[in-house]
Amino acid sequence: MRLPDGLHDMAGSSLARRSGGEENGERTERGVTDNWISSAVTRSVHPGRGCVNDNLQRVIRRRDFLRWAGLAGLSVTATSLLTACGGGAPAAPTTAPAAPAPTSAPAAAAPTAAAAAATRAPAATTAPAAAPTTAPAAAATKAPAAAATTGPAVVTTPSAAGQGAPVAGKADPKLVEQILKINVKGIDAGTLPKLPMLTNNKFEGKEVIVATLAGPPISSPFQKLGPQWEQATGAKINLITFPFAQVFEKLRAGLATGSYAFDLITFSAGWAGDFMGGGFLEEVPADIKALINNDDYYPIFKGYQSWGGKQYGLMYDGDAHQFYYRRDIMEDNASKFNGDFKAKYGYDLKPPDTWQEYLDTAEFFNGIDWSGAGRNGYGTCEPMARGGGLMYFVIDRGVSYSKVKGDPAVFFDPETMKPRLTEPGWIKGLEDMVKQVDTSPPGALGFGFPETRPIFMSGQTVMNRDWGDTFTLVYDKKLSQIKGKLGSRPTPGVDKQVYDRTKQAWVDVPKGTRAPYLAFGGWLIGIPTTAKNKDAAWDLAAFMVSPITHAVNVALPDSGIQPARYSTIDAGVQFLVQAGGDEQDSKRSLDALGETLQNPNAVLELRIPGQADYYNALDVESARALSKEISPEEAMKNVAQQWEQITERLGRDKQKEAYKASIVGLQ
């Protein structure tokens, strides 16, 4: 079998696992990850595919790595700290990117002849602008020896039949009990538990080609736990990984040919309009839904699995933004700072509930020695670089000021597809983020996740905004200096007014309101209609998303997997403490996540075709506003004009239909 041109040279002949010594970056004296990249790349290709095996192990500076990888001007992940979102230094904010970046979307490339001829090709959209998982530029890597394992032998467990579905936001107690029987002690040091198989199926001689993100995030669970499935079934996993800058287009190109390229893919919830809506994925069989306890998913994630009333995906990773802070500073020692804080702002110091409190707190702590380390710290840090996830954090604030309960149409007017971005609420959100630049570490406009995570983990900022990866990264002994000091809450909200689209006016919210944004949405597993080994692929997919495997993946510090199931959160504190976490760190984080996922005013990811193009425009213009090249109002006007052009190109009626379908049933 030969993969489509451009794909075959990235295929690995066997399951790839990352060895522990390949991931350690060095830090500067301030704790920020240095520009050294520790990279191990192996291309191992089946005989006859036209490539030789070569092992490249290099430790090189960022600029050299970019040159070597053919990604000059793009950001690349630096260390294993980057287990969720990717990004790096932005290109000049005044111009559109000339090439895809790991976390930003380029202009749509001209389709190849093969893709153009395909009758079921998805709309020509670009690579997504960012992800909550970091993607190094490495191709598929060869598997070293399996990691040490502990725990019970592989056994067959009953399917969901006979187990009750969760009710009112709770998991089936029997399911939680099964999870807690798994021994994850030492998982933070690389000791893996043995996991139960869901079936007795055998697939001797079959090979499942898995296309996914270059890891550790998202691909590492296949690398670390996949060998157990291989041993039990007799099948082999052929893992093909792509840098985040390429994964969308590589998947799209492979599917658009109409020929066999992959048996299983992982894809962003935001790409549903292109992949599910494009007719490229198999509908999930009823027996698989039962096998994996599909009703154990939070409803918000169950919705991500479907398109047009049919389920085409299995939720592999759940994503939502969270707010993190140093509880030792803002709670345990709050009295030390409260007098000065209250004198300046008129209220007691506490973990912020609103964006104004967030700005106040960041301003207060910025530039003082709040940690007692003999050096001044900073207020907060979150990605502000174009290509570093910036637009996700702009959306956070925009929807906070624009989301009225009962109206889920936060991005577009659902009747006209006119963008809402020029409304006062969206402009106010970007204005807030511009103010935040001055409360962040020097160079913040160039920071993506390779920079913000090390800064927070090394104790330099009192606050941080990120995805759920933080509460497992915080107990990684090699990386974190703040274990036992982590506080977490849902994304801040507003306490006075939100902008009502239907009334075209600001309306009072006397009790305040939150509109938490499920940024990126998470990664799903899908089986292409062109897959050759569908039976084995569905079996592997079920194993990778089962409640027990999902809980173990969440406990792995570098997996990039965050909770999507009731059972994971219900079992979470005890499970994460056993894995190496602090009890309060874990409890607060899981409580905040559970509150976010069950908030009826939560905002889901934009999932319509062309999502990556829309987000890229927002990313580029927001970066210009943060650098004060243009005003927030000008930036949003520019984005709205570009969104209109994208909608016209893809077909306004088609986009309107897709947008309405994506928000039906939401509040």
C-alpha positions as CSV (number, residue, x, y, z in Angstrom):
1,M,0.0,0.0,0.0
2,R,1.3,3.4,-0.9
3,L,0.1,6.6,0.8
4,P,-0.9,9.6,-1.3
5,D,2.0,11.8,-2.4
6,G,3.3,13.9,0.5
7,L,2.1,11.5,3.1
8,H,4.2,8.3,2.5
9,D,7.4,9.8,3.7
10,M,5.9,10.6,7.1
11,A,4.6,7.1,7.8
12,G,6.1,5.0,10.6
13,S,6.2,1.2,10.2
14,S,5.6,0.5,13.8
15,L,4.1,2.1,16.9
16,A,6.2,5.0,18.1
17,R,7.0,5.6,21.8
18,R,9.0,8.5,23.1
19,S,11.8,7.7,25.5
20,G,12.1,9.7,28.6
21,G,15.5,11.2,27.8
22,E,14.4,13.0,24.6
23,E,12.2,15.7,26.1
24,N,14.2,17.8,28.5
25,G,14.8,21.4,27.5
26,E,17.0,23.8,29.5
27,R,15.9,26.9,31.2
28,T,17.3,30.4,31.5
29,E,18.1,31.9,34.8
30,R,14.6,33.4,35.0
31,G,13.0,30.0,34.5
32,V,11.8,30.6,31.0
33,T,12.4,27.7,28.7
34,D,15.5,28.4,26.7
35,N,15.6,28.3,22.9
36,W,17.2,24.9,22.9
37,I,15.1,22.1,21.5
38,S,15.7,18.5,22.3
39,S,14.4,16.5,19.4
40,A,14.5,12.9,18.3
41,V,13.2,12.1,14.9
42,T,13.1,8.7,13.3
43,R,11.5,7.9,10.0
44,S,10.9,4.2,9.7
45,V,9.1,3.3,6.5
46,H,7.8,0.0,5.1
47,P,10.1,-1.6,2.5
48,G,9.2,-0.4,-1.0
49,R,7.7,3.0,0.1
50,G,10.7,4.9,-1.2
51,C,12.3,6.1,2.0
52,V,15.2,4.8,4.0
53,N,15.3,4.5,7.8
54,D,17.2,7.3,9.4
55,N,17.6,8.3,13.0
56,L,18.2,12.0,13.7
57,Q,18.9,13.0,17.3
58,R,19.7,16.6,17.6
59,V,19.8,19.3,20.2
60,I,19.6,22.6,18.3
61,R,18.6,26.1,18.8
62,R,15.1,27.1,17.8
63,R,16.2,29.1,14.7
64,D,18.3,26.1,13.4
65,F,15.4,23.7,14.1
66,L,13.1,25.8,12.1
67,R,15.5,26.0,9.2
68,W,16.2,22.3,9.4
69,A,12.5,21.4,9.4
70,G,11.7,23.8,6.6
71,L,9.5,25.9,8.9
72,A,11.5,29.2,9.1
73,G,9.4,31.9,10.8
74,L,7.1,29.4,12.5
75,S,6.9,28.5,16.1
76,V,7.8,25.0,17.3
77,T,7.5,23.3,20.7
78,A,10.6,23.2,22.8
79,T,10.1,20.9,25.7
80,S,7.7,18.4,27.2
81,L,6.1,21.2,29.2
82,L,4.1,21.8,26.1
83,T,1.6,19.1,26.6
84,A,-1.4,20.8,25.4
85,C,-1.3,23.9,23.3
86,G,1.3,24.9,20.8
87,G,2.7,28.2,19.6
88,G,5.8,30.4,19.6
89,A,7.1,33.7,18.4
90,P,4.7,35.4,16.0
91,A,5.4,36.7,12.6
92,A,5.1,40.4,12.0
93,P,1.5,41.2,13.0
94,T,1.0,43.4,10.0
95,T,1.1,40.7,7.4
96,A,-0.7,37.5,6.8
97,P,1.4,34.4,7.3
98,A,3.3,33.1,4.3
99,A,3.4,29.6,5.6
100,P,1.4,27.6,8.1
101,A,2.5,27.9,11.7
102,P,1.9,25.2,14.3
103,T,-0.9,27.2,15.8
104,S,-2.0,29.6,13.1
105,A,-3.9,29.1,9.9
106,P,-2.3,30.0,6.6
107,A,-4.2,31.2,3.6
108,A,-5.9,28.3,1.8
109,A,-3.5,26.4,-0.4
110,A,-4.5,25.7,-3.9
111,P,-5.9,22.1,-4.0
112,T,-4.0,19.5,-5.8
113,A,-5.4,17.9,-8.9
114,A,-6.4,14.8,-7.0
115,A,-8.1,16.8,-4.3
116,A,-9.9,19.0,-6.9
117,A,-11.2,15.9,-8.7
118,A,-12.6,14.4,-5.5
119,T,-16.3,14.7,-5.5
120,R,-16.6,14.6,-1.7
121,A,-13.7,16.8,-0.7
122,P,-14.4,19.1,2.2
123,A,-14.3,22.8,1.8
124,A,-10.8,24.2,1.2
125,T,-9.9,25.4,4.7
126,T,-6.6,26.0,6.3
127,A,-4.8,24.5,9.2
128,P,-6.4,25.6,12.5
129,A,-5.0,28.5,14.3
130,A,-4.1,26.8,17.6
131,A,-4.7,23.8,19.6
132,P,-4.7,22.8,23.2
133,T,-2.0,20.3,22.4
134,T,1.5,21.0,21.4
135,A,2.8,19.7,18.1
136,P,6.5,19.4,17.6
137,A,7.8,19.3,14.0
138,A,8.9,15.7,14.3
139,A,7.5,13.1,12.0
140,A,6.5,9.6,13.2
141,T,9.0,8.1,15.6
142,K,10.0,4.6,16.0
143,A,9.0,2.7,19.2
144,P,11.7,2.0,21.8
145,A,11.2,-0.8,24.3
146,A,7.9,-0.7,26.1
147,A,7.8,1.2,29.4
148,A,7.6,-0.7,32.7
149,T,4.1,-1.6,33.7
150,T,2.4,-2.6,36.9
151,G,-1.0,-3.7,38.0
152,P,-3.4,-6.5,37.0
153,A,-2.9,-8.6,33.9
154,V,-4.9,-7.7,30.8
155,V,-8.4,-9.0,31.2
156,T,-11.7,-8.7,29.4
157,T,-14.3,-6.5,31.1
158,P,-18.0,-6.4,30.5
159,S,-19.3,-3.8,28.1
160,A,-21.6,-1.0,29.1
161,A,-24.5,-3.3,29.0
162,G,-25.7,-3.9,32.6
163,Q,-24.2,-0.6,33.8
164,G,-26.5,2.3,34.4
165,A,-26.0,5.6,32.5
166,P,-25.0,8.6,34.6
167,V,-27.8,10.8,35.8
168,A,-27.9,14.5,36.8
169,G,-24.2,15.0,36.3
170,K,-22.9,11.9,38.0
171,A,-21.1,8.9,36.8
172,D,-22.2,5.3,37.3
173,P,-20.7,4.4,40.7
174,K,-19.7,0.9,39.3
175,L,-17.7,2.6,36.6
176,V,-15.9,4.9,39.1
177,E,-15.1,1.8,41.2
178,Q,-13.6,0.1,38.2
179,I,-11.4,3.1,37.5
180,L,-10.2,3.4,41.1
181,K,-9.0,-0.2,41.0
182,I,-6.4,0.7,38.4
183,N,-3.0,1.4,39.9
184,V,-1.4,4.6,38.5
185,K,1.2,5.1,41.2
186,G,4.4,6.1,39.5
187,I,2.8,7.1,36.2
188,D,4.4,10.5,36.5
189,A,7.8,8.7,36.4
190,G,6.9,6.5,33.4
191,T,5.4,3.4,35.1
192,L,2.3,2.4,33.2
193,P,-0.6,0.3,34.5
194,K,-2.0,-2.7,32.6
195,L,-5.4,-1.9,31.2
196,P,-8.4,-4.1,30.6
197,M,-9.5,-5.0,27.1
198,L,-13.1,-4.3,26.1
199,T,-13.4,-7.4,23.8
200,N,-11.7,-10.7,23.0
201,N,-11.4,-9.8,19.3
202,K,-8.4,-10.9,17.4
203,F,-7.0,-9.2,14.3
204,E,-3.9,-11.2,13.6
205,G,-1.9,-9.8,10.7
206,K,-3.9,-6.6,10.4
207,E,-2.3,-3.2,10.5
208,V,-4.2,-0.1,11.7
209,I,-2.9,3.1,10.2
210,V,-3.4,5.9,12.7
211,A,-3.0,9.5,11.6
212,T,-2.6,11.9,14.5
213,L,-0.8,14.9,16.0
214,A,3.0,14.7,16.5
215,G,3.5,14.3,20.3
216,P,3.9,13.8,23.1
217,P,0.4,15.3,23.3
218,I,-2.5,13.3,21.7
219,S,-0.2,10.7,20.1
220,S,1.6,9.6,23.3
221,P,-1.3,7.5,24.6
222,F,-1.2,5.5,21.4
223,Q,2.6,5.1,21.9
224,K,2.4,4.2,25.5
225,L,-0.8,2.2,25.9
226,G,-1.2,1.0,22.3
227,P,1.2,-2.0,22.8
228,Q,-1.2,-3.5,25.2
229,W,-3.9,-3.5,22.6
230,E,-1.5,-4.9,20.0
231,Q,-0.5,-7.8,22.4
232,A,-4.1,-8.6,23.1
233,T,-5.4,-8.5,19.5
234,G,-2.4,-9.5,17.4
235,A,-2.8,-6.4,15.3
236,K,-0.2,-3.7,14.7
237,I,-0.5,0.0,15.0
238,N,1.2,2.1,12.3
239,L,1.4,5.6,13.7
240,I,1.7,8.5,11.4
241,T,2.2,11.9,13.1
242,F,2.1,15.4,11.7
243,P,3.1,18.7,13.2
244,F,0.1,20.8,14.1
245,A,0.7,23.1,11.2
246,Q,0.2,20.2,8.9
247,V,-2.3,17.9,10.5
248,F,-5.5,19.4,9.2
249,E,-4.3,19.6,5.6
250,K,-2.6,16.2,5.7
251,L,-5.8,14.6,6.9
252,R,-7.9,16.5,4.4
253,A,-5.6,15.6,1.6
254,G,-5.6,12.0,2.5
255,L,-9.4,11.8,2.8
256,A,-10.0,13.9,-0.3
257,T,-8.3,11.5,-2.7
258,G,-11.2,9.0,-2.1
259,S,-8.6,6.2,-1.7
260,Y,-7.3,4.3,1.3
261,A,-4.9,6.4,3.4
262,F,-5.8,5.9,7.1
263,D,-7.8,3.5,9.2
264,L,-8.2,5.9,12.1
265,I,-7.7,9.6,12.6
266,T,-7.7,12.1,15.5
267,F,-9.2,15.5,14.7
268,S,-10.3,18.7,16.3
269,A,-13.9,19.2,17.3
270,G,-13.7,22.4,15.2
271,W,-13.1,20.5,12.1
272,A,-16.4,18.7,12.3
273,G,-17.9,20.7,9.5
274,D,-15.2,19.7,7.2
275,F,-14.8,16.0,8.1
276,M,-18.1,14.9,9.5
277,G,-20.2,17.3,7.4
278,G,-18.1,16.4,4.3
279,G,-19.1,12.8,4.5
280,F,-15.6,11.4,5.1
281,L,-16.3,9.5,8.3
282,E,-18.1,6.3,9.2
283,E,-21.1,6.6,11.5
284,V,-20.3,5.1,15.0
285,P,-21.8,1.6,15.3
286,A,-24.4,1.0,18.0
287,D,-22.3,-1.7,19.6
288,I,-19.3,0.6,19.9
289,K,-21.4,3.3,21.6
290,A,-22.5,0.7,24.2
291,L,-19.0,-0.7,24.6
292,I,-17.5,2.6,25.6
293,N,-20.3,3.9,27.9
294,N,-21.2,6.7,25.5
295,D,-23.6,8.1,28.1
296,D,-20.7,8.7,30.5
297,Y,-19.7,11.8,28.4
298,Y,-20.7,15.2,29.5
299,P,-23.6,16.3,27.3
300,I,-21.5,19.2,25.9
301,F,-18.9,16.7,24.6
302,K,-21.5,14.2,23.4
303,G,-22.7,17.0,21.1
304,Y,-19.2,17.4,19.6
305,Q,-19.4,13.8,18.5
306,S,-22.3,14.3,16.1
307,W,-23.2,16.2,12.9
308,G,-26.7,16.4,11.4
309,G,-28.1,14.1,14.1
310,K,-25.7,11.3,13.5
311,Q,-22.6,10.3,15.5
312,Y,-19.4,10.2,13.6
313,G,-16.8,10.6,16.3
314,L,-15.7,9.3,19.7
315,M,-14.5,12.0,22.2
316,Y,-10.9,11.3,23.0
317,D,-9.9,14.5,24.7
318,G,-12.1,17.2,26.2
319,D,-11.0,20.8,26.2
320,A,-12.1,23.9,28.1
321,H,-10.3,27.0,29.3
322,Q,-9.6,27.4,33.0
323,F,-8.2,30.1,35.3
324,Y,-5.2,29.2,37.5
325,Y,-3.7,31.1,40.3
326,R,-1.2,30.8,43.2
327,R,-3.4,29.9,46.1
328,D,-0.5,30.3,48.5
329,I,-0.3,33.9,47.6
330,M,-3.9,34.8,47.0
331,E,-5.5,32.8,49.7
332,D,-3.0,31.5,52.3
333,N,-1.0,34.7,52.5
334,A,-3.7,37.1,51.2
335,S,-3.6,39.1,54.5
336,K,0.0,40.1,53.7
337,F,-1.1,42.0,50.6
338,N,-4.8,42.8,51.4
339,G,-4.2,46.3,53.0
340,D,-2.4,47.7,50.0
341,F,-4.8,46.0,47.6
342,K,-7.9,47.2,49.2
343,A,-6.6,50.7,49.5
344,K,-6.0,50.8,45.8
345,Y,-9.0,49.0,44.4
346,G,-11.6,49.3,47.2
347,Y,-12.3,45.6,47.8
348,D,-10.6,42.7,49.5
349,L,-8.0,40.6,47.6
350,K,-9.4,37.3,46.4
351,P,-9.1,35.0,43.4
352,P,-10.8,37.0,40.6
353,D,-14.4,36.3,39.6
354,T,-14.6,38.9,36.9
355,W,-12.4,40.2,34.1
356,Q,-12.0,43.6,35.9
357,E,-10.9,41.9,39.0
358,Y,-8.5,39.8,36.9
359,L,-7.0,43.0,35.5
360,D,-6.8,44.7,38.9
361,T,-5.1,41.7,40.5
362,A,-2.6,41.3,37.6
363,E,-1.7,45.0,37.8
364,F,-1.2,44.8,41.6
365,F,1.2,41.9,41.6
366,N,3.1,42.9,38.5
367,G,6.6,44.2,39.3
368,I,6.7,43.4,43.1
369,D,8.4,40.6,45.0
370,W,5.2,38.8,46.0
371,S,6.9,35.4,46.1
372,G,9.7,36.4,48.5
373,A,12.3,35.0,46.1
374,G,14.3,38.3,46.0
375,R,13.1,39.3,42.5
376,N,10.0,40.9,41.2
377,G,7.3,38.7,39.7
378,Y,4.6,39.3,37.2
379,G,0.8,39.5,37.3
380,T,-0.2,37.0,34.7
381,C,0.7,35.3,31.5
382,E,-1.3,33.8,28.7
383,P,-0.6,33.4,25.0
384,M,-0.5,36.7,23.2
385,A,1.6,35.7,20.1
386,R,0.0,35.4,16.7
387,G,0.3,31.7,16.1
388,G,0.4,31.0,19.8
389,G,-3.3,30.6,20.6
390,L,-4.0,34.3,20.9
391,M,-7.4,34.2,19.3
392,Y,-8.8,31.6,21.7
393,F,-8.2,34.0,24.6
394,V,-9.7,36.9,22.7
395,I,-12.8,34.8,22.2
396,D,-12.9,34.1,25.9
397,R,-13.3,37.7,26.7
398,G,-15.5,38.6,23.7
399,V,-18.1,35.9,24.6
400,S,-18.0,36.9,28.3
401,Y,-19.3,40.4,27.3
402,S,-21.6,39.2,24.5
403,K,-23.3,36.0,25.7
404,V,-26.8,36.4,26.9
405,K,-28.4,33.4,28.5
406,G,-30.7,31.7,26.0
407,D,-28.9,33.0,22.9
408,P,-26.1,30.6,21.7
409,A,-25.3,32.6,18.6
410,V,-22.1,34.3,19.8
411,F,-20.1,34.3,16.6
412,F,-22.7,35.1,13.9
413,D,-26.3,36.3,13.5
414,P,-27.9,32.9,12.6
415,E,-30.3,34.5,10.2
416,T,-27.9,36.5,8.1
417,M,-24.4,35.1,9.0
418,K,-23.3,38.6,9.7
419,P,-20.3,38.4,12.2
420,R,-21.0,39.8,15.6
421,L,-17.4,40.9,16.1
422,T,-18.1,44.6,15.6
423,E,-20.5,44.7,18.6
424,P,-19.4,46.5,21.7
425,G,-19.0,43.3,23.8
426,W,-16.4,41.8,21.5
427,I,-14.5,45.1,21.2
428,K,-14.6,45.4,25.0
429,G,-13.1,42.0,25.3
430,L,-10.2,42.9,23.1
431,E,-9.7,46.2,24.9
432,D,-9.3,44.2,28.1
433,M,-6.6,42.0,26.6
434,V,-4.7,45.0,25.3
435,K,-4.6,46.4,28.9
436,Q,-3.3,43.0,30.1
437,V,-0.1,43.4,28.0
438,D,1.3,45.8,30.6
439,T,0.7,43.3,33.5
440,S,2.6,40.5,31.7
441,P,6.3,39.5,31.6
442,P,8.5,41.4,29.1
443,G,8.2,40.0,25.6
444,A,4.7,38.8,26.2
445,L,3.6,39.7,22.7
446,G,5.9,37.0,21.4
447,F,4.8,34.3,23.9
448,G,2.9,31.2,22.9
449,F,2.6,28.1,25.0
450,P,6.3,27.3,24.8
451,E,6.9,30.4,26.9
452,T,3.8,30.9,29.1
453,R,3.7,27.5,30.7
454,P,7.3,27.4,31.9
455,I,6.9,30.9,33.3
456,F,3.9,29.9,35.4
457,M,5.3,26.5,36.4
458,S,8.6,28.1,37.5
459,G,6.7,30.5,39.9
460,Q,7.1,33.8,38.0
461,T,3.5,34.8,37.7
462,V,0.7,34.8,40.2
463,M,-1.9,33.9,37.6
464,N,-2.2,32.0,34.4
465,R,-4.9,31.1,31.9
466,D,-4.7,27.8,30.1
467,W,-6.5,24.5,29.3
468,G,-6.8,21.6,31.8
469,D,-3.3,20.3,31.2
470,T,-2.0,22.5,34.0
471,F,-3.4,20.3,36.8
472,T,-1.3,17.3,35.7
473,L,1.7,19.2,34.5
474,V,1.9,20.7,38.0
475,Y,2.9,17.4,39.5
476,D,5.6,16.6,36.9
477,K,8.7,16.5,39.1
478,K,11.0,17.5,36.3
479,L,9.0,20.6,35.3
480,S,7.0,22.2,38.1
481,Q,8.0,24.2,41.2
482,I,4.5,25.0,42.3
483,K,3.0,21.6,43.2
484,G,0.7,22.1,46.2
485,K,0.2,25.8,45.5
486,L,-2.3,25.7,42.6
487,G,-5.7,27.2,42.7
488,S,-8.2,26.9,39.9
489,R,-11.6,28.5,39.0
490,P,-13.7,28.7,35.9
491,T,-12.9,31.5,33.4
492,P,-13.8,34.9,34.8
493,G,-17.0,36.5,33.9
494,V,-18.7,39.9,34.2
495,D,-20.6,41.5,37.1
496,K,-22.5,44.4,35.5
497,Q,-23.5,44.3,31.9
498,V,-23.4,42.1,28.8
499,Y,-24.3,43.2,25.2
500,D,-27.6,41.8,24.0
501,R,-27.6,41.0,20.3
502,T,-31.4,41.0,19.9
503,K,-31.8,44.3,21.8
504,Q,-28.7,45.9,20.3
505,A,-27.9,47.3,23.7
506,W,-26.0,46.6,27.0
507,V,-28.3,44.9,29.5
508,D,-27.8,44.6,33.3
509,V,-26.7,41.4,35.0
510,P,-27.1,42.3,38.6
511,K,-25.9,38.9,39.8
512,G,-23.1,38.7,37.3
513,T,-22.7,36.0,34.7
514,R,-20.1,33.6,33.3
515,A,-19.9,32.3,29.8
516,P,-17.1,29.8,29.9
517,Y,-15.6,29.0,26.5
518,L,-14.8,25.4,25.6
519,A,-11.8,26.5,23.5
520,F,-10.7,24.1,20.7
521,G,-13.3,21.6,21.9
522,G,-11.0,18.7,22.1
523,W,-9.8,15.8,19.9
524,L,-12.0,13.1,18.5
525,I,-11.4,9.8,16.9
526,G,-13.0,9.0,13.6
527,I,-12.9,6.1,11.1
528,P,-12.7,7.2,7.5
529,T,-15.2,5.7,5.0
530,T,-12.2,4.6,3.0
531,A,-10.5,2.7,5.9
532,K,-9.4,-0.8,5.0
533,N,-9.4,-2.3,8.5
534,K,-12.5,-0.8,10.0
535,D,-13.2,-3.7,12.4
536,A,-9.8,-3.4,14.0
537,A,-9.9,0.4,13.9
538,W,-13.2,0.5,15.8
539,D,-11.8,-1.9,18.4
540,L,-8.7,0.2,18.9
541,A,-10.8,3.4,19.0
542,A,-13.0,1.9,21.7
543,F,-10.0,0.9,23.8
544,M,-8.5,4.4,23.5
545,V,-11.6,6.2,24.6
546,S,-13.0,3.7,27.2
547,P,-13.6,5.2,30.6
548,I,-10.7,3.5,32.2
549,T,-8.2,4.3,29.4
550,H,-9.5,7.9,29.4
551,A,-8.9,8.3,33.1
552,V,-5.4,6.9,32.8
553,N,-4.7,9.2,29.8
554,V,-5.8,12.2,31.9
555,A,-3.4,11.1,34.7
556,L,-0.4,11.0,32.2
557,P,1.3,14.4,32.6
558,D,2.3,14.7,28.9
559,S,-0.7,13.1,27.2
560,G,-2.6,16.3,26.4
561,I,-5.8,14.5,27.3
562,Q,-8.3,16.3,29.5
563,P,-11.5,15.0,31.1
564,A,-14.5,14.6,28.9
565,R,-16.4,12.0,31.1
566,Y,-18.4,12.2,34.4
567,S,-16.5,9.2,35.7
568,T,-13.1,10.8,35.1
569,I,-14.0,13.8,37.2
570,D,-15.8,11.7,39.9
571,A,-12.8,9.4,40.3
572,G,-10.4,12.2,39.6
573,V,-9.0,13.5,42.9
574,Q,-8.2,10.1,44.3
575,F,-6.9,8.9,41.0
576,L,-4.7,12.0,40.4
577,V,-3.3,11.9,43.9
578,Q,-2.2,8.3,43.4
579,A,-0.6,9.4,40.1
580,G,1.5,12.0,41.9
581,G,-0.8,15.0,42.3
582,D,-1.5,17.2,45.3
583,E,-5.0,16.7,46.8
584,Q,-5.9,20.4,46.8
585,D,-4.4,21.1,43.4
586,S,-6.4,18.2,41.9
587,K,-9.7,18.9,43.8
588,R,-9.8,22.6,42.9
589,S,-9.0,22.0,39.3
590,L,-11.5,19.2,38.8
591,D,-14.2,21.1,40.7
592,A,-13.6,24.1,38.4
593,L,-13.7,22.0,35.3
594,G,-16.9,20.2,36.4
595,E,-18.5,23.6,37.0
596,T,-17.5,24.8,33.6
597,L,-18.7,21.7,31.8
598,Q,-22.1,21.9,33.4
599,N,-22.6,25.7,33.0
600,P,-25.8,26.1,30.9
601,N,-24.3,29.3,29.5
602,A,-21.1,27.7,28.3
603,V,-19.9,28.5,24.7
604,L,-19.0,25.7,22.4
605,E,-16.3,25.8,19.7
606,L,-17.1,27.2,16.3
607,R,-17.5,24.0,14.2
608,I,-18.6,25.1,10.7
609,P,-16.7,24.5,7.5
610,G,-13.8,27.1,7.2
611,Q,-13.4,27.4,10.9
612,A,-9.6,27.6,10.5
613,D,-9.9,30.5,8.1
614,Y,-12.2,32.5,10.4
615,Y,-9.9,31.9,13.3
616,N,-6.8,32.9,11.4
617,A,-8.2,36.3,10.6
618,L,-9.1,36.9,14.2
619,D,-5.6,35.8,15.3
620,V,-3.8,38.1,12.9
621,E,-5.9,41.2,13.5
622,S,-5.9,40.7,17.3
623,A,-2.1,40.6,17.3
624,R,-2.1,43.9,15.5
625,A,-4.3,45.4,18.2
626,L,-2.1,44.0,21.0
627,S,0.9,45.6,19.5
628,K,-1.1,48.9,19.3
629,E,-0.7,49.1,15.5
630,I,-4.4,49.4,15.3
631,S,-7.2,49.9,17.8
632,P,-9.4,47.0,19.1
633,E,-12.3,48.5,17.2
634,E,-10.4,48.7,13.9
635,A,-9.2,45.1,14.5
636,M,-12.7,43.7,14.9
637,K,-13.9,45.7,11.9
638,N,-11.1,44.1,9.8
639,V,-11.9,40.6,11.1
640,A,-15.6,41.0,10.4
641,Q,-14.9,42.1,6.8
642,Q,-12.6,39.0,6.3
643,W,-15.2,36.7,7.9
644,E,-17.8,38.1,5.4
645,Q,-15.4,37.2,2.5
646,I,-14.9,33.7,3.8
647,T,-18.6,33.2,4.2
648,E,-19.3,34.4,0.7
649,R,-16.5,32.1,-0.7
650,L,-17.9,29.0,1.0
651,G,-21.5,29.9,0.3
652,R,-23.7,32.0,2.7
653,D,-26.7,29.7,2.7
654,K,-24.5,26.6,3.2
655,Q,-22.7,28.3,6.1
656,K,-25.9,29.6,7.7
657,E,-27.4,26.1,7.6
658,A,-24.2,24.6,9.2
659,Y,-24.1,27.3,11.9
660,K,-27.7,26.8,12.8
661,A,-27.1,23.1,13.0
662,S,-24.1,23.6,15.2
663,I,-25.9,25.6,17.9
664,V,-29.3,23.8,17.9
665,G,-30.2,22.8,21.4
666,L,-27.7,25.1,23.1
667,Q,-28.6,28.0,25.4
